[in-house]
Amino acid sequence: MADWVSVVEQIEPLEGIALDADLVARMKRRSGEHPGGMHFYTPSFKAYSTSEITGCGKSAWPAVSVTGGACALQCDHCRAKILEPMIPARTPEELAQVVAGEIARGAKGMLLTGGSNHRNEVEYGPFFPVVRRIKDAHPEFRIAVHTGLVDADIARRMEDAGIDCAMMDVIGAQDTISQVYHLKRGVDDFEHSLACLTATSMKVVPHIVAGLHYGRMLGEWNALEIVARHRPDALVLVVVMPFYAPAARPFATPDAREVGRFFLDARGRLPGLPLLLGCARPAGAVKAGIDAYAVMAGLNGIAHPADGVVELAARLGRDVRISPACCSIAIGDEVLALERDAGLSVDVKQFVERERAARAASRGLAGIRIVTRAACRA
């Protein structure tokens, strides 16, 4: 196969992105260790489109916050702003009403989250009976929860309530916990929470945020070791997007090459685990570089791929799997974790025809294997 940097240079939307040739060569040498498909998807609660992928407009997976926009921690990268556009359900009665309305409008599941108290705990306790009633009445309705830190009792109560998927950030550096999160807890508390969750029957999908320490990579590799010790169902990797960081504590933009090296290390450390690149990452050329590295490092899925990245995966011989997100069993970034055959909304035939018409035969897509999920097109 041709040099991978040269392959990238042949894809018009990726022209001009700066790639580390040595890192790309390492990724190519190790590509045979982790064969498999490449799954592109777009969370349906966000508006999204590129020249290759059209987002699904139906909000099949609403995000609901049990605290509205309130959060005690006010972490430097978020400051609770991420909660503001979510549907508030501050009481069990409100949650029951919200879910009934969303199901009536065709929702397939929901992301349940909320702001933390000063110990990074989301106080879900009063809501568990309502969640149990929802699952009893609508067993097909999927519920994923951002857990915060938990103990064994809370993890079991989540399981008993019928929650399908538990998600939590794993932080591997004490300085990040103390300085970015303003939290008086330790790295061991994050590992203990992950251990408690993986001891249940729930799907468990931790997240590692690259560049969480003000744009620097600090505890990510330790977080990776924590995940490796507990073997969850999938791992989501995201890159910090500090839109709301205070001026006094600014974040740098993470270096795409260092993020790419982390992707390669994660793939090598967790060879059999689905690795997903979530939708959070910087925009523009940095995003294009990060996404290209994700494909070449052997990640299994990418949310909101940059223009040209679908073609890159196809040109590198990956089986590109595509299906409508609004017809799948999906929740936010955890498509592959909950349902391996779920996916996103892509018109593959139109994409291939457009690319073939736009490029000379020598640069066409002949021979690229693209696998669709016909059952999800309805």
C-alpha positions as CSV (number, residue, x, y, z in Angstrom):
1,M,0.0,0.0,0.0
2,A,1.1,3.5,-0.7
3,D,2.6,5.8,2.0
4,W,-0.3,6.8,4.2
5,V,0.7,10.5,4.2
6,S,0.5,10.4,0.4
7,V,-3.0,8.9,0.7
8,V,-4.1,11.7,2.9
9,E,-2.7,14.3,0.5
10,Q,-4.9,12.8,-2.3
11,I,-8.1,13.6,-0.4
12,E,-9.1,17.2,-1.2
13,P,-10.7,18.1,2.2
14,L,-7.6,16.9,4.0
15,E,-5.1,18.7,1.9
16,G,-2.7,20.8,3.9
17,I,-3.2,19.2,7.3
18,A,0.2,18.7,9.1
19,L,0.8,15.0,10.0
20,D,3.8,13.5,11.8
21,A,5.3,11.2,9.1
22,D,7.1,9.1,11.7
23,L,3.9,8.6,13.8
24,V,1.9,7.8,10.6
25,A,4.5,5.2,9.7
26,R,4.2,3.6,13.1
27,M,0.5,3.5,12.7
28,K,0.8,1.8,9.3
29,R,3.2,-0.8,10.7
30,R,0.9,-1.7,13.5
31,S,-2.3,-1.6,11.4
32,G,-2.3,-5.4,10.9
33,E,-2.5,-6.0,14.6
34,H,-6.0,-4.5,14.8
35,P,-8.0,-5.2,11.7
36,G,-11.7,-4.4,11.6
37,G,-14.4,-2.1,10.5
38,M,-14.6,1.7,10.9
39,H,-17.9,3.0,12.2
40,F,-18.9,6.6,11.6
41,Y,-21.8,8.1,13.4
42,T,-23.4,11.3,14.6
43,P,-25.3,11.7,17.9
44,S,-28.8,12.6,16.9
45,F,-29.3,15.3,19.5
46,K,-26.9,17.6,17.7
47,A,-27.3,19.3,14.3
48,Y,-24.5,18.0,12.0
49,S,-23.6,17.6,8.4
50,T,-20.6,17.5,6.1
51,S,-20.3,16.9,2.4
52,E,-20.1,13.2,3.2
53,I,-22.6,12.8,6.0
54,T,-26.0,14.3,6.6
55,G,-27.2,14.4,10.2
56,C,-30.4,13.0,11.4
57,G,-32.8,15.7,12.5
58,K,-35.0,13.6,14.7
59,S,-34.1,13.9,18.4
60,A,-34.3,10.2,19.2
61,W,-32.0,10.5,22.2
62,P,-32.7,13.5,24.3
63,A,-30.4,14.6,27.1
64,V,-32.1,15.2,30.4
65,S,-30.5,16.9,33.5
66,V,-31.8,16.2,37.0
67,T,-30.3,19.4,38.2
68,G,-31.2,21.7,35.3
69,G,-28.1,23.9,34.7
70,A,-26.8,23.7,38.3
71,C,-23.5,22.1,39.2
72,A,-21.5,22.7,42.4
73,L,-18.1,21.9,41.0
74,Q,-17.8,24.6,38.2
75,C,-14.9,22.8,36.6
76,D,-12.6,25.1,34.6
77,H,-13.3,23.4,31.3
78,C,-17.1,23.4,31.6
79,R,-18.5,25.7,34.3
80,A,-21.8,23.8,34.0
81,K,-22.5,25.4,30.6
82,I,-22.8,22.0,29.0
83,L,-26.0,21.3,31.1
84,E,-27.8,24.5,30.0
85,P,-29.3,23.2,26.6
86,M,-30.4,19.9,28.2
87,I,-34.0,19.2,29.2
88,P,-34.4,20.0,32.9
89,A,-36.2,17.4,35.2
90,R,-35.4,18.5,38.7
91,T,-37.9,16.3,40.5
92,P,-38.9,12.7,40.0
93,E,-42.4,13.9,38.9
94,E,-40.8,16.2,36.2
95,L,-38.6,13.3,35.0
96,A,-41.7,11.1,34.6
97,Q,-43.5,13.8,32.6
98,V,-40.5,14.6,30.4
99,V,-39.9,11.0,29.5
100,A,-43.6,10.3,28.8
101,G,-43.5,13.3,26.4
102,E,-40.3,12.2,24.7
103,I,-41.5,8.7,24.2
104,A,-44.7,10.0,22.7
105,R,-42.6,12.0,20.2
106,G,-40.7,8.9,19.2
107,A,-37.6,8.9,21.5
108,K,-35.7,5.6,21.6
109,G,-33.8,6.3,24.7
110,M,-32.2,9.1,26.7
111,L,-29.1,10.4,28.3
112,L,-29.7,11.1,32.0
113,T,-27.2,13.4,33.6
114,G,-26.9,16.3,36.0
115,G,-24.6,18.6,37.9
116,S,-22.4,17.2,40.7
117,N,-22.3,18.1,44.3
118,H,-18.9,19.0,45.9
119,R,-17.8,15.4,45.9
120,N,-18.5,14.8,42.2
121,E,-21.6,12.8,42.9
122,V,-24.8,13.3,41.0
123,E,-27.6,12.8,43.4
124,Y,-29.8,10.4,41.5
125,G,-31.3,8.6,44.5
126,P,-34.8,10.1,44.4
127,F,-35.0,9.4,40.7
128,F,-34.3,5.7,40.7
129,P,-37.9,4.6,41.4
130,V,-39.1,6.6,38.4
131,V,-36.4,5.1,36.2
132,R,-37.5,1.7,37.3
133,R,-41.1,2.4,36.4
134,I,-40.1,3.8,33.0
135,K,-38.1,0.6,32.2
136,D,-40.9,-1.6,33.4
137,A,-43.4,0.2,31.2
138,H,-41.0,0.6,28.2
139,P,-38.3,-2.1,28.4
140,E,-37.1,-1.2,24.9
141,F,-36.4,2.4,25.9
142,R,-32.6,2.7,26.5
143,I,-31.3,4.8,29.4
144,A,-27.6,5.8,29.7
145,V,-26.4,7.7,32.7
146,H,-23.4,10.0,33.4
147,T,-22.7,8.6,36.8
148,G,-20.2,10.8,38.5
149,L,-18.3,9.1,41.3
150,V,-20.2,6.2,42.9
151,D,-19.8,3.5,45.5
152,A,-20.9,-0.1,45.3
153,D,-24.4,0.7,46.7
154,I,-25.1,3.4,44.2
155,A,-23.9,1.2,41.3
156,R,-26.2,-1.6,42.4
157,R,-29.1,0.8,42.7
158,M,-28.5,2.0,39.2
159,E,-28.4,-1.6,38.0
160,D,-31.6,-2.4,39.9
161,A,-33.3,0.7,38.4
162,G,-32.8,-0.8,34.9
163,I,-30.2,1.6,33.6
164,D,-28.6,0.2,30.4
165,C,-25.3,2.1,30.2
166,A,-23.2,3.8,32.8
167,M,-20.6,6.4,31.7
168,M,-18.0,8.3,33.7
169,D,-14.8,10.3,33.1
170,V,-11.7,8.6,34.3
171,I,-9.0,11.1,35.4
172,G,-5.5,9.8,36.0
173,A,-3.7,12.9,37.5
174,Q,-4.3,14.3,41.0
175,D,-3.3,17.8,39.9
176,T,-6.1,17.7,37.3
177,I,-8.7,16.6,39.8
178,S,-7.6,19.3,42.3
179,Q,-7.0,22.2,39.9
180,V,-9.4,21.7,36.9
181,Y,-12.2,20.0,38.8
182,H,-11.8,21.8,42.1
183,L,-12.4,18.5,43.8
184,K,-11.1,17.0,47.0
185,R,-11.1,13.4,45.8
186,G,-8.2,11.2,44.6
187,V,-7.4,9.2,41.5
188,D,-8.2,6.1,43.5
189,D,-11.8,7.3,43.9
190,F,-12.2,7.3,40.1
191,E,-10.7,3.8,39.8
192,H,-13.0,2.6,42.7
193,S,-16.0,4.0,40.9
194,L,-15.1,2.2,37.7
195,A,-14.6,-1.0,39.6
196,C,-18.0,-0.7,41.2
197,L,-19.7,-0.1,37.9
198,T,-18.0,-2.9,36.0
199,A,-19.1,-5.3,38.8
200,T,-22.7,-4.8,37.7
201,S,-24.6,-6.1,34.6
202,M,-24.8,-2.5,33.1
203,K,-22.9,-1.6,30.0
204,V,-20.0,0.5,31.2
205,V,-18.4,3.1,28.9
206,P,-15.8,5.3,30.6
207,H,-14.4,8.4,28.9
208,I,-10.9,9.8,28.9
209,V,-10.6,13.5,28.0
210,A,-7.3,14.2,26.2
211,G,-5.8,17.5,27.2
212,L,-7.9,17.9,30.3
213,H,-5.1,19.6,32.3
214,Y,-5.4,23.0,30.6
215,G,-4.7,21.6,27.2
216,R,-1.8,19.5,28.3
217,M,-1.6,15.7,28.4
218,L,-0.9,14.7,32.0
219,G,-2.9,11.8,33.5
220,E,-4.3,10.3,30.3
221,W,-1.9,7.3,30.2
222,N,-2.6,6.5,33.8
223,A,-6.3,6.7,33.1
224,L,-5.7,4.3,30.3
225,E,-4.1,1.8,32.7
226,I,-7.1,2.2,35.1
227,V,-9.4,1.3,32.3
228,A,-7.3,-1.6,31.2
229,R,-7.5,-3.1,34.8
230,H,-11.3,-3.1,34.7
231,R,-12.2,-4.0,31.1
232,P,-15.4,-2.1,30.5
233,D,-17.6,-2.6,27.4
234,A,-16.0,0.3,25.4
235,L,-13.9,3.4,25.9
236,V,-14.7,6.8,24.5
237,L,-11.8,9.2,23.9
238,V,-12.5,12.9,23.5
239,V,-10.4,16.0,23.3
240,V,-11.0,18.9,25.6
241,M,-13.0,21.8,24.2
242,P,-12.8,24.6,26.9
243,F,-15.2,27.0,25.4
244,Y,-16.2,28.2,28.8
245,A,-12.8,28.3,30.5
246,P,-12.2,31.4,32.7
247,A,-9.8,34.0,31.3
248,A,-7.6,33.6,34.3
249,R,-7.1,29.9,33.7
250,P,-7.0,29.5,29.9
251,F,-6.6,26.2,28.1
252,A,-4.2,25.6,25.2
253,T,-5.4,23.7,22.1
254,P,-4.1,20.1,22.5
255,D,-1.4,19.1,20.1
256,A,-2.9,16.7,17.4
257,R,0.3,14.7,17.2
258,E,0.3,14.0,20.9
259,V,-3.4,13.1,20.8
260,G,-2.6,10.8,17.9
261,R,0.2,9.1,19.9
262,F,-2.3,8.5,22.7
263,F,-4.7,7.0,20.3
264,L,-2.1,4.5,19.1
265,D,-1.1,3.7,22.7
266,A,-4.7,3.2,23.6
267,R,-5.3,0.8,20.7
268,G,-2.2,-1.2,21.7
269,R,-3.1,-1.4,25.3
270,L,-6.8,-2.4,24.7
271,P,-6.6,-4.5,21.6
272,G,-10.0,-6.1,21.9
273,L,-12.0,-3.2,23.2
274,P,-14.1,-0.9,21.0
275,L,-12.5,2.5,21.0
276,L,-14.6,5.4,20.0
277,L,-13.7,9.0,19.3
278,G,-16.5,11.1,20.7
279,C,-17.9,14.3,19.3
280,A,-16.0,16.6,21.6
281,R,-12.7,17.9,20.0
282,P,-11.4,21.2,18.6
283,A,-12.6,22.4,15.3
284,G,-10.9,23.1,12.0
285,A,-7.5,21.7,10.9
286,V,-6.8,20.4,14.4
287,K,-10.0,18.3,14.2
288,A,-9.1,17.0,10.7
289,G,-5.7,15.9,12.0
290,I,-7.1,14.3,15.1
291,D,-9.7,12.4,13.0
292,A,-7.1,11.2,10.5
293,Y,-4.9,9.9,13.3
294,A,-7.9,8.1,14.8
295,V,-8.5,6.3,11.6
296,M,-4.9,5.4,11.1
297,A,-4.4,4.3,14.8
298,G,-7.2,1.8,14.4
299,L,-10.0,3.3,16.5
300,N,-13.4,1.6,15.8
301,G,-15.7,4.6,15.6
302,I,-15.8,8.4,15.1
303,A,-18.6,10.8,15.9
304,H,-19.0,13.8,13.7
305,P,-16.0,13.0,11.4
306,A,-14.2,15.8,9.6
307,D,-14.7,16.2,5.9
308,G,-12.6,13.6,4.0
309,V,-12.2,11.2,6.9
310,V,-14.8,8.7,5.7
311,E,-12.9,8.5,2.4
312,L,-9.6,8.2,4.2
313,A,-10.9,5.1,6.1
314,A,-12.2,3.6,2.8
315,R,-8.9,4.3,1.0
316,L,-6.9,2.6,3.8
317,G,-9.0,-0.6,3.3
318,R,-11.3,-0.3,6.4
319,D,-14.8,-1.7,6.1
320,V,-16.8,1.5,6.5
321,R,-20.0,0.7,8.4
322,I,-22.8,3.2,8.1
323,S,-26.5,3.3,9.1
324,P,-29.0,6.0,10.3
325,A,-28.4,7.1,13.8
326,C,-32.1,7.9,14.3
327,C,-33.0,4.2,13.6
328,S,-30.3,2.7,15.8
329,I,-30.0,1.7,19.4
330,A,-27.6,4.6,20.3
331,I,-27.0,7.1,23.0
332,G,-24.7,10.0,22.4
333,D,-21.2,8.8,21.9
334,E,-21.9,5.2,22.9
335,V,-23.3,3.8,19.6
336,L,-20.9,0.8,19.4
337,A,-21.0,0.2,23.1
338,L,-24.8,-0.4,23.3
339,E,-25.4,-2.0,19.8
340,R,-22.5,-3.0,17.6
341,D,-24.7,-2.7,14.4
342,A,-25.9,0.8,15.2
343,G,-24.6,3.7,13.3
344,L,-25.3,6.9,11.5
345,S,-27.1,8.6,8.7
346,V,-25.0,8.4,5.5
347,D,-26.0,8.1,1.9
348,V,-23.1,5.9,0.8
349,K,-24.2,5.5,-2.8
350,Q,-24.5,9.2,-3.3
351,F,-21.1,9.8,-1.6
352,V,-19.3,7.3,-3.8
353,E,-20.9,8.5,-7.0
354,R,-20.0,12.1,-6.2
355,E,-16.4,11.3,-5.4
356,R,-16.0,9.2,-8.5
357,A,-17.4,12.0,-10.7
358,A,-15.2,14.6,-9.0
359,R,-11.9,12.8,-9.3
360,A,-10.0,11.1,-12.1
361,A,-10.2,7.4,-12.4
362,S,-6.7,7.0,-11.0
363,R,-7.8,8.7,-7.8
364,G,-11.3,7.1,-7.7
365,L,-12.9,4.8,-5.1
366,A,-13.0,1.7,-7.2
367,G,-12.4,-1.4,-5.1
368,I,-13.2,0.2,-1.8
369,R,-15.2,-2.0,0.4
370,I,-18.2,-0.2,2.0
371,V,-20.6,-2.1,4.2
372,T,-24.1,-0.7,4.8
373,R,-26.8,-1.8,7.3
374,A,-29.8,-2.3,5.1
375,A,-32.0,-3.1,8.0
376,C,-31.4,0.4,9.5
377,R,-32.4,2.3,6.4
378,A,-36.1,2.2,7.0
